[in-house]
Amino acid sequence: MVACTKDKTDYEAEIATEVTEYVEFEEAARITVGDYDIGVEALNGTFYVGYNEVRVKVTDKQTGADMQVSSVTFLPIRKEEGGNTTSCPHRYDMNISTDENCFSGYAVFTDASRPGGNWELYISFTIDGQLYSVHQAITVEEQLNMNLNMTSFTGKDDEQYIIALVSPQRPKVGENELVAGIYRFEQPNSPPTSDFPDPSQFTYTEVSGYTLLLDPRMPEPSMGNHSSPNNVDLTQRDDGLYYGVVNYTMTGNWTLNFILQNEEGRILRGTEVPTVFTPGIEGVKSELYIDVLF
């Protein structure tokens, strides 16, 4: 397929790019405090814009032995020139993973690191009843895999939302399990009650019981905005993520058109896409969508 958008994206070159599927966790940051080393791991050892699964391990600085840690908190903060600070969806109280002897969570970084806008990790952990707190600057890279894009928007309830694609990293032609995280920013109701950064000022929640209606299309004029059969809307599972099925009938530029409904069925964002086949005309997109390319 050869096609272009208004900004003349070279889709032919991008489709020919090999998409690497990362499955191994590697250290992306290391912080030392007292007698301990804190290793922060991510897939490919890199933090990317979008959804990142994260692991934290605490070891003895001298021996490298794993420490018995009772709790870990994890807070990413973005600092802008002028002093403005924001965060992103994250798991503040990380989950213990006994089989890996680590704590696990995630961060959905909304921007890459750049001059005038940098990320820092604020981590605390408890050993033998003593609390340790550390922070360190990290680098967040641009997302190179368009199958892991994200979007942020204001819903009709005036709340701020983020939808981030989690899987598949490397889709195939045919039916693919589609996984996404859906998050809402919780506006603080009171001023900070502790030293910076007060986590109550930077809270995101995994929305519960929502439905993400899915209508995938190939919007390029040569494709006529055609869709595909056997797609399944995304609903939430026990891990907090949303699961559905997307059927890609061929490789190329696809748009995942969405309609987001809350637990009461109210539409918070998104519009239906016309079903008419429009060869030679760029397809209409929902007001809520994420572009992918494979």
SETI-717457 format. One record per residue: residue in three letters; y, x, z of N, C-alpha, C, O in turn. Coordinates in steps of 0.05 Angstrom, whole numbers, padded with zeros to 5 digits, always signed. Each point is the difference from the previous one (the first is absolute). Example, Ala and Ser with C-alpha at 12.3 -4.5 7.8 and 13.67 -1.06 7.14 Angstrom:
BEGIN
ALA-00114+00264+00156+00024-00018+00000+00024+00018+00000+00000+00021+00013;SER+00021-00028-00027+00024+00016+00001+00022-00015+00014+00022+00010+00004;
END
This chain:
BEGIN
MET-00024+00017+00000+00024-00017+00000+00025+00017+00000+00002+00019+00016;VAL+00016-00025-00034+00026+00014+00000+00021-00021+00004+00002-00019-00015;ALA+00014+00023+00036+00021-00020+00006+00022+00014+00016-00004+00023+00009;CYS+00027-00036-00006+00021+00012+00016+00016-00023+00013-00002-00023-00008;THR+00016+00030+00029+00017-00019+00014+00029+00007-00007+00006+00017-00017;LYS+00012-00032+00030+00029+00004-00006+00009+00029+00007+00018+00011-00013;ASP-00031+00001+00034+00008+00027+00007-00017+00021-00015+00000+00024+00008;LYS-00016-00033-00028-00014+00018-00018-00021+00017+00015-00004+00024-00005;THR-00011-00037+00023-00021+00014+00013-00022+00007-00020-00007-00017-00017;ASP-00003+00041+00018-00021+00009-00018-00027-00007+00012-00013+00016+00013;TYR+00004-00041-00018-00025-00010+00011-00024+00014-00012-00020+00004+00014;GLU+00022+00004-00039-00023+00013-00013-00006+00026+00015-00023+00006+00005;ALA+00044+00009+00001-00004+00026+00014-00010-00005+00029-00017+00015+00009;GLU+00028-00036+00004-00008-00006+00027-00029-00009+00002-00015+00007+00018;ILE+00006-00024-00038-00027-00009+00000-00020+00023-00003-00022+00000+00011;ALA+00031+00020-00027-00017+00023-00005-00002+00019+00024-00017+00018+00000;THR+00034-00022+00020-00001+00017+00024-00024-00006+00017-00006-00023+00006;GLU-00008+00044+00003-00024-00003+00017+00009-00010+00027+00018+00012+00013;VAL-00030-00034-00003+00006-00010+00027-00021+00011+00019-00023-00006-00003;THR+00033+00021+00022-00018+00012+00020-00004-00020+00023+00019-00010+00011;GLU-00044+00006-00003-00006-00017+00023-00005+00018+00024-00019+00016+00001;TYR+00036-00019+00019-00001+00017+00024-00017-00013+00021+00004-00024+00007;VAL-00024+00038+00003-00018-00011+00020-00003+00018+00025-00010-00009+00020;GLU+00020+00033-00022-00002+00019+00023+00026+00001+00015+00022+00002-00011;PHE-00024-00002+00038+00023+00003+00017+00005+00030+00004-00019+00016+00006;GLU+00044-00008-00009+00008+00028+00005+00025+00000+00017+00015-00020+00001;GLU-00009+00042+00012+00023+00001+00018+00026+00000-00016+00004+00016-00018;ALA+00013-00035+00025+00026-00003-00014+00023+00011+00018+00021+00006-00011;ALA-00025-00004+00037+00020+00010+00018-00014+00010+00025-00021-00011+00008;ARG+00032+00032+00005-00010+00011+00025+00023+00004+00019+00020+00012-00007;ILE-00024-00021+00031+00021+00002+00021-00013+00012+00025-00022-00007+00007;THR+00036+00026+00005-00009+00012+00025+00017-00007+00023+00025+00000-00001;VAL-00038-00007+00024+00015-00006+00024-00017+00011+00024-00023-00008+00003;GLY+00034+00025+00012-00014+00012+00023-00026+00013-00009+00001+00018-00017;ASP-00023-00026+00029-00026+00012-00007-00015-00015-00022-00023+00005-00005;TYR+00037-00023-00009-00014-00017-00019+00012+00001-00028+00024+00004-00004;ASP-00042-00007-00016+00007-00003-00028-00005-00029-00008-00021-00011+00006;ILE+00040-00001-00020-00004-00027-00010-00001+00002-00030+00019+00008-00013;GLY-00042-00015+00002-00004+00000-00029+00002-00029-00010-00013-00018+00009;VAL+00031+00014-00029+00003-00026-00013-00012+00002-00028+00009+00016-00016;GLU-00029-00033+00011-00014+00001-00025+00006-00024-00018+00005-00022+00010;ALA-00006+00027-00036+00003-00022-00020-00018+00007-00024-00008+00023-00002;LEU+00003-00042-00015-00015+00005-00024+00014+00021-00017+00024-00002-00004;ASN-00039+00022-00005+00011+00022-00016+00020+00017+00016+00013+00018-00012;GLY-00011-00022+00038+00018+00017+00016+00029-00005-00007+00016+00018+00003;THR-00009-00041-00014+00027-00006-00009+00008-00028+00008-00016-00019-00002;PHE+00041+00016+00011+00012-00027+00004+00013-00009-00025+00016+00015-00012;TYR-00022-00039+00003+00012-00011-00025+00015-00025+00007-00005-00014+00020;VAL+00025+00007-00038+00013-00026+00002-00022-00021-00004-00016+00002-00018;GLY+00017-00022+00036-00021-00021-00001-00018+00002+00024+00007+00012+00020;TYR-00031-00024-00023-00019-00001+00023-00014+00026+00003-00011+00012-00019;ASN+00010-00002+00044-00014+00025+00007-00017-00005+00025+00010-00008+00021;GLU-00036+00012-00024-00017+00000+00024+00004+00027+00014+00001+00021-00013;VAL+00002-00022+00040+00007+00024+00015-00019+00004+00023-00009-00020+00013;ARG+00002+00045-00008-00016+00007+00024+00014+00021+00016+00013+00018-00011;VAL-00015-00020+00038+00011+00020+00018-00022+00012+00017-00015-00015+00013;LYS+00014+00041-00012-00019+00014+00017+00015+00019+00019+00019+00014-00009;VAL-00027-00012+00034+00013+00018+00019-00022+00020+00009-00021-00007+00009;THR+00028+00033-00012-00019+00021+00007+00013+00020+00018+00024+00002+00002;ASP-00041+00014+00012+00009+00022+00017+00011+00022-00018-00014+00009-00019;LYS+00038+00000+00024+00013+00020-00017-00015+00027+00000+00000+00014-00021;GLN-00013-00007+00042-00014+00025+00002-00028-00001-00011-00008+00018-00015;THR-00007-00039+00022-00028-00001-00008-00006-00017-00024-00021+00003-00013;GLY+00040-00021+00006-00005-00019-00022-00018-00023+00008-00006-00017-00018;ALA-00002+00015+00043-00017-00022+00009+00015-00027+00000+00024-00001+00006;ASP-00038-00020-00013+00012-00027+00001+00006-00008+00028-00017+00005+00018;MET+00040-00017-00013+00008-00009+00026-00007-00029+00004-00001-00016-00019;GLN-00004+00009+00044-00005-00028+00007+00027-00014+00004+00013+00002+00021;VAL-00005-00017-00041+00026-00013+00000-00004-00030+00005-00017-00012-00013;SER+00033+00000+00030-00004-00028+00007+00017-00019-00017-00007-00023-00004;SER+00030+00033-00007+00016-00017-00017+00018+00017-00018+00008+00022+00008;VAL-00001-00033-00031+00019+00013-00018+00019-00021-00012-00009-00021-00008;THR+00035+00027+00008+00019-00017-00014+00011+00016-00024+00002+00024+00001;PHE+00006-00039-00021+00008+00012-00026+00024-00015-00011-00002-00024-00005;LEU+00024+00037+00002+00025-00013-00010+00014+00017-00021+00011+00021+00007;PRO-00011-00029-00032+00015+00014-00021+00029-00010+00000+00005-00024+00000;ILE+00014+00043-00001+00028-00007-00001+00013+00014-00024-00004+00024-00004;ARG+00020-00039-00011+00015+00011-00022+00029+00003+00009+00012-00019+00009;LYS-00001+00043-00012+00028+00006+00008+00016+00005-00025-00006+00017-00017;GLU+00028-00032+00015+00018+00002-00023+00025+00015+00008+00007+00002+00024;GLU+00007+00009-00044+00026+00012+00006+00018-00022+00011+00000-00023-00009;GLY+00016+00030+00029+00017-00020+00013-00012-00011+00025+00013-00015+00014;GLY-00038+00022-00009-00013-00008+00025-00017-00025-00001-00011-00007+00021;ASN+00010-00007-00044-00017-00024-00001-00029+00007+00002-00009+00019-00012;THR-00006-00034+00028-00029+00004+00004-00015-00025-00005+00008-00022+00008;THR-00030+00024-00022-00018-00022-00007-00029+00009+00004-00005+00024+00005;SER-00013-00043-00007-00028+00007+00001-00014-00013-00024+00012-00005-00020;CYS-00038+00000+00023-00016-00012-00021-00024-00013+00013-00005+00006+00024;PRO-00010-00022-00038-00025-00011+00012-00018+00023+00010-00004+00019-00014;HIS-00006-00022+00038-00017+00020+00012-00016-00012+00023+00006-00022+00010;ARG-00027+00036-00002-00015-00008+00024+00010+00017+00023-00007+00024+00001;TYR+00022-00035+00017+00011+00015+00022-00021+00009+00020-00002+00024+00006;ASP-00014-00043+00004-00022+00007+00018-00025+00005-00017-00012-00019-00010;MET+00006+00044+00006-00022+00008-00018-00027-00008+00012-00003-00001+00024;ASN-00016-00004-00042-00027-00007+00008-00017+00025+00004+00001+00018-00016;ILE-00017-00018+00037-00018+00022+00005-00024-00002-00019-00011-00022-00003;SER+00003+00044-00008-00023+00002-00018-00019+00020+00012+00002+00024-00004;THR-00022-00034+00019-00018+00017+00015-00018+00017-00018-00006+00023+00007;ASP-00001-00033-00030-00018+00015-00017+00014+00024-00013-00012+00020-00006;GLU+00039-00022+00002+00015+00022-00011+00015+00015+00022+00014+00020-00006;ASN-00015-00029+00031+00014+00012+00022+00030+00003-00006+00012+00021+00003;CYS-00001-00043-00012+00029+00000-00007+00011-00028+00004-00015-00018+00008;PHE+00041+00015-00013+00013-00026+00001+00009-00007-00029+00010+00018-00014;SER-00013-00043+00006+00006-00007-00027+00022-00022-00001+00003-00016+00019;GLY+00012+00016-00041+00021-00019-00005+00009+00001-00028-00015+00009-00018;TYR+00040-00017+00013+00010+00001-00027+00031+00001+00001+00012-00005+00021;ALA-00001+00013-00044+00029-00001-00003+00006-00008-00029-00013+00011-00019;VAL+00031-00029+00014+00008-00008-00027+00028+00011-00005+00020-00014+00005;PHE-00019+00038-00015+00026+00013-00004+00014-00013-00023-00011-00004-00021;THR+00036-00003+00026+00016-00016-00019+00016+00017-00019+00009-00009-00021;ASP-00004+00035+00028+00015+00018-00017-00011+00028+00002-00013+00007+00020;ALA+00018+00009-00041-00008+00028+00001+00021+00016+00014+00023-00008+00003;SER-00031+00031+00008+00019+00018+00012+00019+00011-00021-00008+00005-00023;ARG+00033-00003+00030+00020+00010-00019+00024+00010+00016+00002-00006+00024;PRO+00015+00022-00036+00025+00008+00014+00015-00024+00009+00006-00018-00016;GLY+00001+00017+00042+00014-00023+00011-00017-00022+00010+00010-00019+00011;GLY-00037+00022-00013-00018-00020+00011-00027+00012+00005-00015+00005-00018;ASN+00008+00000+00043-00024+00013+00008-00016-00016+00021+00012-00016+00015;TRP-00038+00021-00014-00018-00013+00018-00007+00018+00023-00003+00024-00003;GLU-00001-00035+00027-00010+00014+00023-00022-00017+00013+00002-00025+00000;LEU-00023+00038+00010-00020-00014+00015+00004+00004+00030+00005+00022+00009;TYR-00005-00044+00006+00002+00000+00029-00028-00008+00011-00008-00023-00004;ILE-00005+00041+00017-00027-00004+00010-00001+00005+00030+00011+00019+00010;SER-00025-00037+00004-00005+00005+00029-00030-00003+00004-00013-00016-00014;PHE+00002+00030+00034-00028-00002+00006-00004+00006+00030+00017+00013+00013;THR-00039-00024-00002-00005+00003+00028-00027+00014+00005-00020-00007-00011;ILE+00021+00028+00028-00023+00015+00008+00000+00002+00031+00019+00009+00012;ASP-00041-00018+00000-00003+00000+00029+00025-00012+00014+00009+00010+00021;GLY+00000-00032-00032+00022-00015+00012+00028+00011-00005+00020-00011+00008;GLN-00018+00034-00022+00026+00012-00006+00008-00006-00029-00016+00003-00018;LEU+00041-00013+00015+00010-00007-00026+00015+00023-00012+00016+00014+00012;TYR-00022-00009-00038+00013+00021-00016+00014-00014-00024-00012-00018-00012;SER+00036+00027+00006+00015-00011-00023+00010+00022-00018+00011+00020+00010;VAL-00015-00023-00036+00008+00020-00019+00012-00014-00024-00004-00023-00005;HIS+00020+00038-00011+00009-00010-00025+00004+00023-00019+00006+00022+00008;GLN-00009-00028-00034+00002+00021-00020+00007-00012-00027-00009-00022-00007;ALA+00025+00036-00009+00007-00009-00027-00025+00002-00018-00016+00019+00003;ILE+00013-00037-00021-00021+00000-00020+00011-00005-00028+00023-00007-00003;THR-00039+00013-00017+00008-00005-00027-00016-00023-00011-00025-00001+00002;VAL+00038-00019-00014-00012-00022-00014+00005+00002-00030+00023+00002-00008;GLU-00045-00001-00007+00002+00004-00029+00002-00027-00015-00009-00021+00011;GLU+00020+00022-00035-00001-00024-00017-00029-00008-00006-00017+00017-00002;GLN+00012-00043-00001-00026-00009-00007-00005+00004-00030+00014-00011-00017;LEU-00035+00027+00011-00006+00005-00028-00020-00020-00012-00001-00003-00024;ASN-00013-00011+00041-00020-00019-00009+00012-00028+00000+00005-00012+00021;MET+00000+00002-00045+00013-00026-00002-00018-00023+00010+00010-00023+00003;ASN-00035+00028+00001-00018-00021+00011+00004-00003+00030-00013-00017+00012;LEU+00030+00034+00000+00006-00002+00029+00030-00005+00005+00011+00010+00019;ASN+00001-00025-00037+00028-00006+00003+00005-00020+00022-00019-00011+00012;MET+00044+00006-00006+00008-00019+00022+00026-00013-00008+00013+00007-00020;THR-00006-00028+00035+00026-00013-00004+00010-00011+00027-00016-00006+00018;SER+00042+00005-00016+00013-00012+00024+00019-00022-00009+00011+00001-00022;PHE-00008-00021+00039+00016-00023-00008+00007-00017+00024-00011+00003+00022;THR+00030-00021-00026+00008-00020+00021-00013-00026-00007+00004-00010-00023;GLY-00018-00002+00041-00013-00026-00005+00019-00023+00004+00023+00004+00009;LYS-00032-00027-00016+00017-00024+00003+00004-00008+00029+00017-00017+00006;ASP-00031+00031+00012+00005-00004+00029+00019+00021+00010+00004+00002+00025;ASP+00009+00013-00043+00020+00021+00007-00012+00024+00015+00014+00015+00012;GLU-00040-00013-00013-00014+00023+00012-00004+00022-00021-00002-00006-00024;GLN+00000+00031+00033-00004+00023-00018-00030+00006-00001-00013+00004+00021;TYR+00002-00003-00046-00029+00005-00004-00005+00024-00017+00017+00008-00016;ILE-00040+00004+00020-00010+00021-00018-00029-00006-00007-00016-00006+00018;ILE+00010+00008-00044-00028-00002-00009-00007+00027-00012+00014+00010-00018;ALA-00036+00002+00027-00009+00026-00010-00029-00002-00009-00017-00010+00014;LEU+00012+00020-00038-00027+00001-00010-00016+00023+00013+00011+00022+00003;VAL-00035-00028+00005-00017+00019+00015-00023+00010-00018-00008+00023+00002;SER-00003-00041-00018-00024+00006-00016-00002-00020-00023+00009-00023+00003;PRO-00019+00031-00026-00014+00025-00006+00019+00022-00008+00021-00005-00013;GLN-00028+00030+00020+00015+00023-00009-00004+00004-00030+00019+00006-00015;ARG-00044-00010+00007-00007+00005-00028-00015-00024-00011-00025-00001+00001;PRO+00039-00019-00012-00013-00025-00009-00019+00006-00024+00002+00021-00013;LYS-00019-00040+00009-00018+00000-00024+00006-00025-00016+00011-00019+00009;VAL-00019+00020-00035+00001-00024-00016-00021-00019+00011-00023+00007+00002;GLY+00032-00031+00004-00017-00020+00013+00011-00009+00026+00024+00004+00005;GLU-00040-00015+00012+00009-00011+00025+00002+00022+00021-00019+00016+00004;ASN+00042-00015+00010+00005+00020+00021+00008-00014+00025+00015-00020+00000;GLU-00025+00030+00023+00010-00010+00026+00028+00010+00003+00005+00024-00001;LEU+00014-00043+00005+00028+00007+00004+00007-00003+00029-00004-00022+00012;VAL+00015+00043+00000+00007+00000+00029+00029+00006+00003+00011+00018-00013;ALA+00003-00033+00030+00028+00004+00005+00007-00004+00029-00014-00015+00014;GLY+00035+00028-00005+00011-00006+00027+00025-00016-00003+00016+00005-00018;ILE-00011-00024+00036+00024-00016-00001+00013+00002+00028-00013-00006+00020;TYR+00038+00014-00020+00013+00006+00026+00028-00013+00001+00013-00004-00020;ARG-00005-00003+00045+00026-00012+00005+00015+00016+00021-00012+00008+00020;PHE+00037-00003-00026+00017+00015+00020+00009-00019+00021+00009-00022-00005;GLU-00013+00030+00030+00008-00017+00023+00028+00009+00009+00003+00021+00013;GLN+00017-00037-00019+00027+00007+00008+00002+00001+00030-00008-00019+00014;PRO+00018+00041-00003+00002+00003+00029+00020-00021+00012+00021-00005-00011;ASN-00029-00007+00033+00016-00021+00013+00018+00011+00022+00017-00014+00011;SER-00020+00040-00005+00016+00012+00021+00005+00029-00006-00015+00012-00017;PRO+00034+00001+00029+00006+00028-00005-00022+00017+00012-00016-00009+00015;PRO+00015+00035-00023-00021+00018+00010-00001+00001+00030+00021+00000+00013;THR-00045+00001-00002-00003+00002+00029-00011+00027+00009-00005+00004+00024;SER+00000+00014-00043-00010+00026+00007+00013+00021-00019+00015-00007-00018;ASP-00020+00032+00024+00011+00021-00017-00010-00002-00029-00021-00012-00005;PHE+00037+00023-00013-00008-00001-00028-00026+00016-00004-00004+00021+00011;PRO-00014-00032-00028+00002-00026-00013-00015-00021+00015-00024+00002+00006;ASP+00038-00024+00001-00012-00022+00014-00017-00016-00021+00011-00011-00018;PRO-00038+00011+00022-00017-00013-00020+00006-00030-00005-00006-00011-00021;SER+00019-00002+00041+00006-00028-00003+00021-00005-00022+00003-00022-00010;GLN+00012+00043+00003+00020-00002-00021-00011+00004-00028+00014-00003-00020;PHE-00039+00011+00018-00012+00008-00026-00027-00013-00004-00018+00013-00011;THR+00015-00038+00018-00026-00013+00000-00005-00015-00026+00017-00016-00009;TYR-00040+00020-00002-00010-00016-00023-00027-00012+00009-00015+00012+00015;THR+00010-00037-00024-00025-00013+00006-00016-00005-00025+00011-00004-00022;GLU-00038+00005+00024-00017-00009-00021+00000-00031+00000-00009-00012+00019;VAL+00019+00000-00040+00002-00029+00001-00028-00012+00001-00019+00011-00012;SER+00016-00033+00025-00026-00012+00005-00003-00027-00013+00017-00017+00003;GLY-00039+00014-00017-00007-00026-00011+00014-00008-00025+00000-00023-00008;TYR+00013+00042-00005+00014-00005-00025-00020-00001-00024-00023+00008+00004;THR+00033-00016-00027-00015+00001-00025+00018+00012-00021+00023-00007-00003;LEU-00035+00026-00013+00015+00012-00022-00013-00008-00026-00021+00010-00008;LEU+00033-00030-00005-00010-00011-00025+00004+00021-00022+00021+00013-00001;LEU-00041-00009-00016-00001+00022-00019-00002-00011-00029-00017-00017-00005;ASP+00034+00028-00013-00002-00006-00028+00006+00026-00015+00023+00006-00006;PRO-00044+00009-00002+00005+00025-00014+00005-00004-00029-00013-00017-00013;ARG+00032+00031+00001+00007-00002-00028+00006+00027-00013+00006+00019+00014;MET-00009-00018-00040+00009+00023-00015+00025-00008-00014+00000-00013-00021;PRO+00024+00021+00032+00025-00011-00009+00012+00012-00025+00020-00011-00011;GLU-00031+00033+00001+00011+00012-00024-00001-00019-00024-00019-00015-00003;PRO+00039+00016-00015+00000-00018-00023-00025+00001-00016-00010-00021-00010;SER-00002+00045+00006-00025+00002-00015-00024-00013+00013-00019-00006-00013;MET+00021+00001+00039-00022-00013+00014+00004-00030+00004-00019-00014+00007;GLY+00043+00004-00012+00005-00029+00001-00001-00012+00028-00002-00024+00002;ASN+00004+00041+00019+00000-00010+00027-00026-00014+00007+00000-00019+00016;HIS-00022+00028-00027-00026-00013+00005-00010+00007+00028+00007+00020+00011;SER-00023-00038+00000-00012+00004+00026-00029+00006-00002-00009+00010-00020;SER-00006-00016+00041-00029+00005+00000-00013-00021+00018+00013-00011+00018;PRO-00040+00007-00021-00014-00020+00016-00010+00013+00026+00000+00024+00003;ASN-00009-00041+00015-00016+00008+00024+00017+00016+00020-00012+00016+00016;ASN+00038-00020-00015+00016+00013+00021-00002-00017+00025-00003-00024-00001;VAL+00006+00037+00024-00002-00013+00026+00025+00006+00017+00007+00024+00002;ASP+00006-00044+00008+00024+00004+00017-00007+00016+00025-00023+00001+00009;LEU+00043+00013+00002-00004+00017+00023+00003-00015+00026+00020-00014+00004;THR-00040+00017+00014+00001-00011+00026-00007+00021+00020-00011+00021-00007;GLN+00018-00025+00032-00002+00020+00021-00028+00002+00012-00014-00020+00003;ARG+00006+00045+00003-00025+00005+00014+00006+00012+00028+00023+00003+00007;ASP-00045+00002+00007+00003+00009+00028+00016+00025+00004+00012+00005+00021;ASP-00012+00013-00041+00015+00025+00002+00030-00003-00004+00015+00020+00001;GLY-00006-00045-00007+00028-00005-00003+00010+00002-00029+00022-00009-00006;LEU-00038+00021-00012+00007+00002-00028-00008-00025-00015-00015-00017+00010;TYR+00025+00015-00035-00005-00024-00017-00017+00008-00023+00005+00020-00014;TYR-00026-00036+00008-00020+00007-00020-00001-00022-00021+00001-00024+00006;GLY-00004+00032-00031-00005-00018-00022-00014+00014-00023-00011+00022+00005;VAL+00011-00033-00028-00012+00012-00024+00019-00001-00023+00012-00021-00006;VAL-00009+00043-00008+00016+00001-00025-00018+00009-00022-00015+00019+00003;ASN+00016-00033-00025-00018+00006-00023+00017+00012-00022+00016-00014-00014;TYR-00018+00040+00010+00014+00014-00022-00019+00000-00025-00021+00012+00001;THR+00029-00025-00022-00016-00002-00024+00002+00024-00018-00016+00003-00018;MET+00036+00014+00023+00004+00024-00015+00019+00018+00015+00014-00009+00018;THR-00014+00035-00025+00020+00018+00012+00027-00006-00011+00003-00011-00022;GLY+00018+00019+00037+00027-00004-00010+00019-00007+00022-00005+00004+00024;ASN+00028-00015-00032+00021-00007+00018-00005-00029+00009+00001-00019-00016;TRP-00005+00015+00042-00004-00026+00011+00021-00007+00021+00011+00018+00013;THR-00005-00043-00010+00018-00010+00021-00016-00019+00018-00012-00019-00010;LEU+00012+00025+00036-00012-00018+00019+00021-00019+00009+00017+00006+00017;ASN-00017-00030-00028+00019-00021+00008-00010-00014+00025-00023-00008+00002;PHE+00040+00005+00018-00008-00011+00026+00017-00024+00007+00023-00003-00008;ILE-00035-00014+00025+00015-00021+00015-00010+00003+00029-00024-00002+00005;LEU+00042+00007+00013-00007+00004+00029+00004-00026+00015+00022-00011+00000;GLN-00043+00002+00012+00000-00025+00017-00005+00008+00029-00017+00016+00005;ASN+00031-00029+00013-00005+00005+00029-00024-00017+00009-00013-00013-00017;GLU+00007+00014+00042-00024-00013+00011+00002-00030-00003-00020-00014+00002;GLU+00044+00003-00006+00004-00029-00003+00001-00008-00030+00003-00023-00006;GLY-00007+00043-00012+00001-00006-00029+00027+00000-00012+00003-00006-00024;ARG+00018+00013+00040+00027+00002-00011+00003+00024-00017-00008+00022+00008;ILE+00020-00025-00032+00005+00023-00017+00024+00016+00010+00022-00011+00002;LEU-00027+00036+00004+00021+00018+00010+00013+00016-00022+00023+00009+00002;ARG-00038-00004-00023+00011+00015-00023-00020-00002-00023-00025+00000+00005;GLY+00035-00001-00029-00017+00000-00024+00002-00025-00016+00006-00021+00011;THR-00010+00023-00037+00001-00022-00018-00023+00001-00019-00012+00021-00006;GLU+00004-00045-00004-00022-00002-00019+00008+00013-00027+00024+00000-00007;VAL-00043+00012-00006+00004+00013-00026-00008-00019-00022-00022-00011+00002;PRO+00038+00008-00023-00008-00018-00023-00027+00009-00011-00006+00024-00003;THR-00011-00043-00004-00027+00005-00010+00000+00004-00030-00021+00008-00011;VAL+00042-00013-00003+00001+00002-00029-00004+00028-00009+00011+00019+00012;PHE-00027-00014-00034-00004+00026-00012+00024+00006-00017+00008-00015-00017;THR+00005+00039+00022+00025+00006-00013-00001+00027-00015+00014+00019+00008;PRO-00030-00017-00029-00001+00026-00015+00027+00007-00011+00014-00017-00012;GLY-00006+00042+00015+00026+00009-00010+00023-00004+00019+00022+00008-00005;ILE-00027-00021+00028+00021-00006+00019-00009+00011+00028-00023-00005+00008;GLU+00041+00018+00005-00007+00010+00027-00005-00023+00019+00016-00019+00000;GLY-00037+00021+00015-00008-00022+00018+00018-00004+00023+00012+00020+00010;VAL-00009-00044+00000+00015-00007+00023-00016+00008+00025-00024-00004+00001;LYS+00038+00016+00019-00013+00008+00024+00008-00019+00023+00021-00012-00001;SER-00038+00011+00022+00008-00015+00024+00023+00015+00013+00005+00023-00005;GLU+00010-00037+00022+00021+00013+00015-00012+00019+00021+00015+00015+00012;LEU-00041-00016-00008-00014+00018+00018-00024+00012-00016-00018-00014-00007;TYR+00020+00040+00002-00021+00013-00016-00001+00030+00007+00018+00011+00011;ILE-00041+00001-00019-00003+00029+00001-00013+00009-00026-00020-00011-00009;ASP+00032+00030-00004-00011+00011-00025-00022+00021+00007+00004+00016+00018;VAL-00025-00016-00034-00021+00021+00002-00005+00010-00028+00008-00011-00020;LEU-00023+00034+00019-00005+00013-00025-00025+00018+00003+00000+00017+00017;PHE-00020-00022-00034-00023+00017+00002-00013+00004-00028-00020+00014-00003;
END
